[in-house]
Amino acid sequence: MENLKSLPNRDYEVALKFINDYNKEFLNPHSEGLEWLSKNKTITPNLLQRYKQMLDSAESADPELGLDFDPIVNAQDSDEQGYEIKKIDSILGYVTVSGKSAPNFEIVLKVIEKNGVTLVDGSGVINIPKSKRPKY
């Protein structure tokens, strides 16, 4: 078991910046989410790979509908005002954000430290266990 005192210092603002930047893309009707994520330097390759797998699997199952929700926000809609940090689990690296105009709408993200850099490794349903996701 990892000594809790040796946990790296994570920059939780990276999660907030990521989800607010993603939100701007999400709300843009001309956005290509996969292209935007592919260029994003604040996420891990693992998050991108799992996102692609979810899209591919959904498209294979139903080519017309595909994925009927956004796995990054775990919803079909998003808060147009953006998000703010609600709570942080500094031991496991989970960050819960809530909508500015809809405080009951929450998204859980996971950050990790890699080579001294904080990266987002999970968001919504991607790499977030069901037990850590908001209960609606």
N, C-alpha and C positions, 0 to 999 in steps of 0.2 A: 504494500500500500504506500502510496506517495505521501511523504511528509507534508502536511498542510502548510507548514511555514516555508516550504521551498517552492510553492506554486508561483508561477511567473506573474508579474504585474501585467494585467490586460488593460487595454484602453477600450472601455465599454462604449465610449462615444463613437467608435468605429461602427458598432452595430446600429446606433441611432442614425448616423450619417448614411449608412448603407440603405436602411429601410426608408428613410425620407427621400433619398435620391431615387430609389427603386419606385417609390410611390409616385414621383413625378413622371417616370416612364410609364407606369401602370395606367395613369390617368390620361396619357397622351394617346389619342385614338390611332395615331400613325406609328406607334412604337413597335419595335420588334424586341420583345423581352429577352429572347435567347441571344440575339446579337448584342444587346446591351450587357447582359450578364457575361458573355464571352470576353468582352473588353474590360470588365470590371476588375480592378487590381486589389480590391479589399475582400474578395471571397476566395475560398480554397478550391482547388481543382475538384475535390471530392463533392462539394456542393454543386458545382456546375455539372459534373457527371451525373449525379443523382437527378438533377432537374431535367437533363436531356433524356435520361432513362424513363422518367415519368411521362414526359411528352410523347416519346416514341411508343411506349406501351399503350397509352391512351389512344393514340392515333391508329395503332394497329388494331385495337379492339373496336374502335368506332371512328372510321376515317372522316365522317361528316362532323361529328360533335367534338372528337378529341377529348381533351381534358376540360371538364365543365366548371373548373374553378382555378384560381391561381394558387399554386402550391407554396409560393413564397409568403403570401399573406394568409393562406388557408381560408380563402373566401372568394366570392365573386365580385365583391366591391371593396373599396378602400376608403379611408378617411381623407377627404380632400384637403383638410387642414394640416395633415401630417401627423407625426407621432412624437411622443416624449417618453423618456424612461420612467417606468413605474416602479420596477424593482430589479435588483441584481443578485444573482447567486454567484458570489465571487469564488466559491469553492469549485463549483462545476462549470462555471463560465456561461450560465444562462442569463439572458437579459430579456425582461418582459417590458414591452412598450405598449402604450395605450394611445388611442386616438385623441387628438386635441379637441375635436368637436364631438367625439363619441367615446368618452372615457371607458365605457364598458367593452369596447372593441379592443381586444388585445392580440398581440403577436409575440411569440417567444422566438428569440434568436439564440444561437450558441456561438461564442467566440473562443478561439484558441490562440495561443501564442506560438509562432513558428519563426525561429531564427531572429528573435527579438521584435517581431512584427505581429500585431494583433490582426487576425483575419476572421471573417464570418464563415463558419463551417456549417451552420444550420439556420433555417428560418421557416416558419409556418409548419408544414408537415415534412419538410426535407431535413433529415438527420435530427429531428426532434422527437423523442419518444412520446407516445400517447400520454403517458403519466405526467409529462411536463407541459403539455399543450393546455391552453385555456379551456375551461369547462363551460360550455354555453347551454 
